[in-house]
Amino acid sequence: GALPSTGGCNAVPEWARAPFASSPVNEGLTVPTQVNYVAKGGPLYQPGEQVPGSAEVVSRYLRTGYLWDTVRVMGGAYGGFCRFSPASGVFSYLSYRDPNVKGTLDNYDNAAAHLQKLELSPAELSQAIIGAVGDLDRPMQPDQKGFVSLQQYLAGETPEERQVRRSELLATTAADFHAFGDRLEQLKGASSVHVIGSAAAIEGANKELPETQRLEVKELL
């Protein structure tokens, strides 16, 4: 049968707490490279909390807008994006082939204020919703349909629950963007940071980071 119920439609299950039972970890893994890979994330929703469909609209907006502009276009990284899992409530920022460390972490932290102050026009809001719906109801090949159906079965996700999620997504408002920003603000102090990069880049970032946020350096290669 399916895995144990999450306790309600789009509710974060108890098992999602396990990876974050300890204090946040900040580490820098050094390798001989000229670019860096910078990740930061943690639980945005706690076990038992309901995850609204609007969260997927906002996280997609960050991925295709704010993070693209700040981390990739202005920061020079080959890629800058975020991931949000409604199943676990975990949100993460990621960059790859990134010339920066501290600057990228600052951009991640500034995402909260960006959303809190964001003023979306009706057209911009509609565009954000349409993009998220396109991700949710994208065309799939037979093998993709089979894999997605397996995931839904194992998670115990019903068609009725998917419809609730779709309806919430379509009902997203500007206030949902501000509320998501509030959660990101709270996440700042509860996030873990993991960087793979050169020793020089990681050591340089540590000189600028507050003592409580400095990376524990570990040499990989």
N, C-alpha and C positions, 0 to 999 in steps of 0.2 A: 504494500500500500504506500500511500504518500508519506512524506516526512511529517512529524508532529505539527499541528496547527500553530500558526504564529500568534493566535489569540485575537484575531480580528482582521478585517480587510486592510492590507497594507500596514499592519502593525509590525514593528521591529521585534524579532524573536529574542529570547534570552541567550541563545548561543552566540549572538552577535557581540555580546559583552566580553567573551573570553579573550580575544586578542588584545584587548585594551584594559585588562584587569590591573596591570601595573602602571606606574607613572610613565608619562611620555618619554620616548627615547630619542635623543638627537645624536646622530653619528655621521661621520664622514669617512667613506671608504676610498682610500687612495689607490690609484692605478696610473701608469704612465700614459697620459692622454692630454690633449690640448683643449678638450671640451668637457662639460660636466652634465650630469643628470641629477636633477633636483626634485625631490618629492617631499610633500608635506601633507599630512592628513590625520583624520581621527573620526570618532563617532559624532555625527551631526544630530542624530536622533537616538534616544536611549531606548532600551528594550521596553516594550509595552506602548511606546508612543506611536501614534498614527502618522504615517508619511503621506502628505497630500500629493495629488498628482501635479500640482503646481511646481513642486520641487524639481521635477524633470525639465520643466520649461525654463526655470531660472538657471539650473546648472548648464543646460545647453546654451543659454544666452551667454553665460560666462565663458564657456569653451570657445564659442565661435566669434565672440565679440571682444570683451575686455581682455581675456588672457591672450588671444591672438594678437591684439594690438600692442599690449604692454610687454609680453614676454618674447613674442616672435618678431613682430615688426620693429618695435623700438629697442627691444633688448638684444636682438640678433640671434636668438636661439632658433634652431631648425624647427623645433616644435614646442608649443606651450598649450596645455589643455587641462581639463579636470575630469574627474570621474565621480559619479554619485550612484550608489547602489540602494535603491528603495528596499531591497530585501534585507540588508544589514544596517542601513542608516549611515553608512560610512561615506565620507566625502574626502577626496584627495586631489591635490594639485600635482601636476607633473610637467617636467620639461626634459628635452633631450637635445644633445649636441648644443649645449648652452654655454656661451662664453662667461656667464655670470654665476654667482652663487648668492651673495648677499642681496644684490639688486633684485634677483628673481624672488627670493623670500620676501622682500619688501613688497613686491607686486602682489604676491599671494595675500599678504596681510592687508593690503589696501583694497582688496576686492570687497571686503565687508562694507567699508565706508562708501565705495562706489555704488553698491546696491542700495544702501540706506538713503543716499542722496539722489538716486536715479529718478529722472522725470521722463517717463515714456509717453510718446504720443499714441493715440489709438492705433495708428497704422503700424508703429513699431511693436506694440503689444501683440497685435494680430499676427505680424510676421513671426514673432517669437513663438506664439502658440502653434502656428501652422508648421513651423520647422520641427517642433517637438512631436506633433501628430504624425508628421511624415516619418520620423524615426520609429514611432510606435506601430504604425500601420504600413511599414515599408513592404514592397513586393519581395517575396522570398522564393528561392528555388526549393524543390522537394526535400533535399537533404537539410536545408536550413529550417524548413517547417517541422521536420521530424525532430531536430535537435531542440528547437524552441518548445515544441509540445512536450518533450521529455522533461525539460526544465520546469515547465508549468506543472506537470504531473507530480514531480518529486517535491515541489514546493507546496503542493496542495492548492494551487491557484485555480479558481473557478472562472468561467466566463462572466459570471455576475460581478466578481471582484474586478476583473479587467474592465468591465463597463463602468464601474464606479470610478476607477482610476482615469479612464478616458474622459468621463464627464467632468471630473475635478480639473483635469488638464485643460479642457476647453473653457472652464470657468475662471481661469487664472486672471488675477487683477494686478495692478501696479503695487497694491499693498502686499501682495505675496512676495514680490521682489524685495521690498523693504524688510519683511519678516525673515526672509532667508538671509539677508544681510545681517540681521540681529543675531541669528544663529552662528553665522561665520565669525562674528565678533567674539562670541563666547568660546568658539572653537580654538581661537588663537592660542590660549594658554593651555589647552588640552591636546594639542597636536604633537605628533612625532615628526621629526625631520630626518630624512635619509638622503645623503648626497654621495654620488659616485663621481670622482673627479681627480684632478691632479693635486698633489700635496701642496703646491704653491697656492692654488685657488682656494682650497679648504682652509689652509693656514691664514690666508688673507682674509677670508670671511670671518674666521674666529677673532681676528683683531678688531673687527667692526661690530660683532654681535655682542649683546649684553652677556654677562657672565653666565646667567641662568639658561641662556639659549645656545651656548657654544657647543660645537660638535665634538664628540669623542672620536678622535682620529684612530683609524685602524688601517694598517697597510695590507692591501690585498695582493698586489704584484710589485 
